[in-house]
């Protein structure tokens, strides 16, 4: 007995054969258990595949939808994070800029302060010196006065 090739049986199972070929397969199936079992296996396999494929497909679709949603959320999150980071960086830059500005103001202020300190010190030293120089004459005055006190005594 010559069995139809596997592909012909498959096409018969999928109802894709031309009528003449289909009739030939039908005639063969009336007398061949082996090909009937094969067709039964096809049916079993198909129902298994269909039963498995349906949830598999939906799972895949779900996973794809979830993945897409996750991607979208991640992108939105990244965009949001990027926006927030940019805002924070801008804030930092503004603060830095303000600090730089105030620092730029502070440096001359510090310089001015130190300059005025130096001036004050110079003035203080100079006034001290003048005080000393004014004190020294006073002391010499005292000396002189004593000397003058003495001198008239000597002169006398
Ligand atoms: Zn057969």
py3Dmol code that shows the C-alpha trace and the ligand (Angstrom):
import py3Dmol

protein = """\
ATOM      1  CA  UNK A   1       0.000   0.000   0.000  1.00  0.00           C
ATOM      2  CA  UNK A   2       1.362   3.312  -1.018  1.00  0.00           C
ATOM      3  CA  UNK A   3       0.724   6.042   1.585  1.00  0.00           C
ATOM      4  CA  UNK A   4       0.261   9.606   0.459  1.00  0.00           C
ATOM      5  CA  UNK A   5       3.201  11.797   1.289  1.00  0.00           C
ATOM      6  CA  UNK A   6       3.206  13.634   4.624  1.00  0.00           C
ATOM      7  CA  UNK A   7       2.635  17.029   2.970  1.00  0.00           C
ATOM      8  CA  UNK A   8      -0.457  15.724   1.164  1.00  0.00           C
ATOM      9  CA  UNK A   9      -1.872  14.431   4.456  1.00  0.00           C
ATOM     10  CA  UNK A  10      -1.150  17.796   6.055  1.00  0.00           C
ATOM     11  CA  UNK A  11      -2.893  19.617   3.222  1.00  0.00           C
ATOM     12  CA  UNK A  12      -5.816  17.178   3.513  1.00  0.00           C
ATOM     13  CA  UNK A  13      -5.996  17.884   7.218  1.00  0.00           C
ATOM     14  CA  UNK A  14      -5.960  21.618   6.551  1.00  0.00           C
ATOM     15  CA  UNK A  15      -8.622  21.136   3.864  1.00  0.00           C
ATOM     16  CA  UNK A  16      -6.306  22.615   1.267  1.00  0.00           C
ATOM     17  CA  UNK A  17      -6.319  19.866  -1.322  1.00  0.00           C
ATOM     18  CA  UNK A  18      -7.886  19.951  -4.723  1.00  0.00           C
ATOM     19  CA  UNK A  19     -11.032  17.821  -4.903  1.00  0.00           C
ATOM     20  CA  UNK A  20      -9.434  15.046  -6.979  1.00  0.00           C
ATOM     21  CA  UNK A  21      -6.506  14.668  -4.592  1.00  0.00           C
ATOM     22  CA  UNK A  22      -8.829  14.905  -1.587  1.00  0.00           C
ATOM     23  CA  UNK A  23     -10.922  12.073  -2.934  1.00  0.00           C
ATOM     24  CA  UNK A  24      -7.813   9.960  -3.445  1.00  0.00           C
ATOM     25  CA  UNK A  25      -6.721  10.598   0.156  1.00  0.00           C
ATOM     26  CA  UNK A  26     -10.226   9.785   1.395  1.00  0.00           C
ATOM     27  CA  UNK A  27     -10.161   6.509  -0.490  1.00  0.00           C
ATOM     28  CA  UNK A  28      -6.781   5.700   1.025  1.00  0.00           C
ATOM     29  CA  UNK A  29      -7.949   6.607   4.519  1.00  0.00           C
ATOM     30  CA  UNK A  30     -10.824   4.116   4.241  1.00  0.00           C
ATOM     31  CA  UNK A  31      -8.293   1.325   4.144  1.00  0.00           C
ATOM     32  CA  UNK A  32      -5.225   2.699   6.004  1.00  0.00           C
ATOM     33  CA  UNK A  33      -5.173   2.882   9.793  1.00  0.00           C
ATOM     34  CA  UNK A  34      -1.670   4.301   9.803  1.00  0.00           C
ATOM     35  CA  UNK A  35      -2.674   7.422   7.848  1.00  0.00           C
ATOM     36  CA  UNK A  36      -5.829   7.751   9.991  1.00  0.00           C
ATOM     37  CA  UNK A  37      -3.666   7.668  13.130  1.00  0.00           C
ATOM     38  CA  UNK A  38      -1.435  10.267  11.570  1.00  0.00           C
ATOM     39  CA  UNK A  39      -4.457  12.460  10.913  1.00  0.00           C
ATOM     40  CA  UNK A  40      -5.601  11.871  14.479  1.00  0.00           C
ATOM     41  CA  UNK A  41      -2.157  12.914  15.667  1.00  0.00           C
ATOM     42  CA  UNK A  42      -2.472  16.030  13.559  1.00  0.00           C
ATOM     43  CA  UNK A  43      -5.759  16.763  15.290  1.00  0.00           C
ATOM     44  CA  UNK A  44      -4.274  16.142  18.724  1.00  0.00           C
ATOM     45  CA  UNK A  45      -1.254  18.272  17.923  1.00  0.00           C
ATOM     46  CA  UNK A  46      -3.436  21.035  16.542  1.00  0.00           C
ATOM     47  CA  UNK A  47      -5.764  21.120  19.506  1.00  0.00           C
ATOM     48  CA  UNK A  48      -2.733  21.127  21.815  1.00  0.00           C
ATOM     49  CA  UNK A  49      -1.143  23.882  19.799  1.00  0.00           C
ATOM     50  CA  UNK A  50      -4.398  25.831  19.675  1.00  0.00           C
ATOM     51  CA  UNK A  51      -4.956  25.382  23.410  1.00  0.00           C
ATOM     52  CA  UNK A  52      -1.390  26.440  24.112  1.00  0.00           C
ATOM     53  CA  UNK A  53      -1.150  29.067  21.445  1.00  0.00           C
ATOM     54  CA  UNK A  54      -4.187  31.015  22.549  1.00  0.00           C
ATOM     55  CA  UNK A  55      -2.871  31.844  26.021  1.00  0.00           C
ATOM     56  CA  UNK A  56       0.692  32.024  24.668  1.00  0.00           C
ATOM     57  CA  UNK A  57      -0.347  34.637  22.146  1.00  0.00           C
ATOM     58  CA  UNK A  58      -2.270  36.644  24.674  1.00  0.00           C
ATOM     59  CA  UNK A  59       0.617  36.311  27.118  1.00  0.00           C
ATOM     60  CA  UNK A  60       2.971  37.503  24.433  1.00  0.00           C
ATOM     61  CA  UNK A  61       0.623  40.317  23.596  1.00  0.00           C
ATOM     62  CA  UNK A  62       0.280  41.149  27.274  1.00  0.00           C
ATOM     63  CA  UNK A  63       4.018  41.005  27.756  1.00  0.00           C
ATOM     64  CA  UNK A  64       4.500  43.189  24.703  1.00  0.00           C
ATOM     65  CA  UNK A  65       1.884  45.624  25.933  1.00  0.00           C
ATOM     66  CA  UNK A  66       3.460  45.614  29.388  1.00  0.00           C
ATOM     67  CA  UNK A  67       6.894  46.039  27.872  1.00  0.00           C
ATOM     68  CA  UNK A  68       5.660  48.903  25.718  1.00  0.00           C
ATOM     69  CA  UNK A  69       3.927  50.472  28.682  1.00  0.00           C
ATOM     70  CA  UNK A  70       7.063  50.040  30.779  1.00  0.00           C
ATOM     71  CA  UNK A  71       9.154  51.545  27.993  1.00  0.00           C
ATOM     72  CA  UNK A  72       6.757  54.429  27.675  1.00  0.00           C
ATOM     73  CA  UNK A  73       6.695  54.969  31.412  1.00  0.00           C
ATOM     74  CA  UNK A  74      10.478  54.680  31.550  1.00  0.00           C
ATOM     75  CA  UNK A  75      10.816  57.176  28.732  1.00  0.00           C
ATOM     76  CA  UNK A  76       8.374  59.491  30.449  1.00  0.00           C
ATOM     77  CA  UNK A  77      10.215  58.927  33.712  1.00  0.00           C
ATOM     78  CA  UNK A  78      13.505  59.635  32.012  1.00  0.00           C
ATOM     79  CA  UNK A  79      12.055  62.739  30.416  1.00  0.00           C
ATOM     80  CA  UNK A  80      10.643  63.804  33.760  1.00  0.00           C
ATOM     81  CA  UNK A  81      13.902  62.964  35.492  1.00  0.00           C
ATOM     82  CA  UNK A  82      15.849  64.766  32.803  1.00  0.00           C
ATOM     83  CA  UNK A  83      13.556  67.737  33.213  1.00  0.00           C
ATOM     84  CA  UNK A  84      13.921  67.660  36.996  1.00  0.00           C
ATOM     85  CA  UNK A  85      17.681  67.179  36.695  1.00  0.00           C
ATOM     86  CA  UNK A  86      17.841  70.060  34.259  1.00  0.00           C
ATOM     87  CA  UNK A  87      15.806  72.219  36.602  1.00  0.00           C
ATOM     88  CA  UNK A  88      18.033  71.249  39.521  1.00  0.00           C
ATOM     89  CA  UNK A  89      21.140  71.874  37.456  1.00  0.00           C
ATOM     90  CA  UNK A  90      19.746  75.244  36.421  1.00  0.00           C
ATOM     91  CA  UNK A  91      19.027  76.013  40.067  1.00  0.00           C
ATOM     92  CA  UNK A  92      22.565  74.962  40.974  1.00  0.00           C
ATOM     93  CA  UNK A  93      23.946  77.049  38.151  1.00  0.00           C
ATOM     94  CA  UNK A  94      21.884  80.020  39.282  1.00  0.00           C
ATOM     95  CA  UNK A  95      23.050  79.534  42.867  1.00  0.00           C
ATOM     96  CA  UNK A  96      26.622  79.126  41.641  1.00  0.00           C
ATOM     97  CA  UNK A  97      26.212  82.215  39.525  1.00  0.00           C
ATOM     98  CA  UNK A  98      24.781  84.132  42.477  1.00  0.00           C
ATOM     99  CA  UNK A  99      27.600  82.872  44.671  1.00  0.00           C
ATOM    100  CA  UNK A 100      30.071  83.891  42.014  1.00  0.00           C
ATOM    101  CA  UNK A 101      28.418  87.271  41.773  1.00  0.00           C
ATOM    102  CA  UNK A 102      28.425  87.781  45.514  1.00  0.00           C
ATOM    103  CA  UNK A 103      31.941  86.370  45.634  1.00  0.00           C
ATOM    104  CA  UNK A 104      32.960  88.873  43.022  1.00  0.00           C
ATOM    105  CA  UNK A 105      31.427  91.497  45.223  1.00  0.00           C
ATOM    106  CA  UNK A 106      33.004  90.003  48.292  1.00  0.00           C
ATOM    107  CA  UNK A 107      36.549  90.009  46.942  1.00  0.00           C
ATOM    108  CA  UNK A 108      36.731  93.765  46.495  1.00  0.00           C
ATOM    109  CA  UNK A 109      34.889  94.135  49.750  1.00  0.00           C
ATOM    110  CA  UNK A 110      37.479  91.963  51.462  1.00  0.00           C
ATOM    111  CA  UNK A 111      40.243  93.795  49.700  1.00  0.00           C
ATOM    112  CA  UNK A 112      38.699  97.070  50.747  1.00  0.00           C
ATOM    113  CA  UNK A 113      38.359  95.795  54.274  1.00  0.00           C
ATOM    114  CA  UNK A 114      41.953  94.622  54.424  1.00  0.00           C
ATOM    115  CA  UNK A 115      43.070  97.851  52.808  1.00  0.00           C
ATOM    116  CA  UNK A 116      41.176  99.871  55.348  1.00  0.00           C
ATOM    117  CA  UNK A 117      42.627  97.623  58.051  1.00  0.00           C
ATOM    118  CA  UNK A 118      46.115  98.300  56.735  1.00  0.00           C
ATOM    119  CA  UNK A 119      45.321 101.979  56.545  1.00  0.00           C
ATOM    120  CA  UNK A 120      43.985 101.894  60.067  1.00  0.00           C
ATOM    121  CA  UNK A 121      47.110 100.073  61.218  1.00  0.00           C
ATOM    122  CA  UNK A 122      49.303 102.558  59.405  1.00  0.00           C
ATOM    123  CA  UNK A 123      47.309 105.397  60.900  1.00  0.00           C
ATOM    124  CA  UNK A 124      47.510 103.755  64.300  1.00  0.00           C
ATOM    125  CA  UNK A 125      51.248 103.239  63.987  1.00  0.00           C
ATOM    126  CA  UNK A 126      51.697 106.755  62.760  1.00  0.00           C
ATOM    127  CA  UNK A 127      49.542 108.179  65.512  1.00  0.00           C
ATOM    128  CA  UNK A 128      51.440 106.020  67.970  1.00  0.00           C
ATOM    129  CA  UNK A 129      54.634 107.341  66.564  1.00  0.00           C
ATOM    130  CA  UNK A 130      53.349 110.896  66.688  1.00  0.00           C
ATOM    131  CA  UNK A 131      52.135 110.191  70.183  1.00  0.00           C
ATOM    132  CA  UNK A 132      55.562 108.928  71.019  1.00  0.00           C
ATOM    133  CA  UNK A 133      57.144 111.917  69.346  1.00  0.00           C
ATOM    134  CA  UNK A 134      54.745 114.193  71.142  1.00  0.00           C
ATOM    135  CA  UNK A 135      55.407 112.299  74.310  1.00  0.00           C
ATOM    136  CA  UNK A 136      59.093 112.486  73.919  1.00  0.00           C
ATOM    137  CA  UNK A 137      59.119 116.268  73.770  1.00  0.00           C
ATOM    138  CA  UNK A 138      56.892 116.221  76.803  1.00  0.00           C
ATOM    139  CA  UNK A 139      59.420 114.101  78.582  1.00  0.00           C
ATOM    140  CA  UNK A 140      62.207 116.303  77.323  1.00  0.00           C
ATOM    141  CA  UNK A 141      60.075 119.221  78.352  1.00  0.00           C
ATOM    142  CA  UNK A 142      60.007 117.657  81.718  1.00  0.00           C
ATOM    143  CA  UNK A 143      63.682 117.110  81.487  1.00  0.00           C
ATOM    144  CA  UNK A 144      64.077 120.504  79.971  1.00  0.00           C
ATOM    145  CA  UNK A 145      61.907 122.038  82.610  1.00  0.00           C
ATOM    146  CA  UNK A 146      63.939 120.368  85.247  1.00  0.00           C
ATOM    147  CA  UNK A 147      66.985 121.414  83.375  1.00  0.00           C
ATOM    148  CA  UNK A 148      65.549 124.913  83.060  1.00  0.00           C
ATOM    149  CA  UNK A 149      64.672 124.674  86.703  1.00  0.00           C
ATOM    150  CA  UNK A 150      68.206 123.723  87.315  1.00  0.00           C
ATOM    151  CA  UNK A 151      69.657 126.189  84.864  1.00  0.00           C
ATOM    152  CA  UNK A 152      68.354 129.301  86.502  1.00  0.00           C
ATOM    153  CA  UNK A 153      69.609 127.839  89.728  1.00  0.00           C
ATOM    154  CA  UNK A 154      72.867 127.296  87.964  1.00  0.00           C
ATOM    155  CA  UNK A 155      72.463 130.732  86.400  1.00  0.00           C
ATOM    156  CA  UNK A 156      71.793 132.251  89.725  1.00  0.00           C
TER     157      UNK A 156
END
"""
ligand_1 = """\
1
ZN
Zn -1.614 5.337 4.654
"""
view = py3Dmol.view(width=600, height=400)
view.addModel(protein, "pdb")
view.setStyle({"model": 0}, {"cartoon": {"style": "trace"}})
view.addModel(ligand_1, "xyz")
view.setStyle({"model": 1}, {"stick": {}})
view.zoomTo()
view.show()
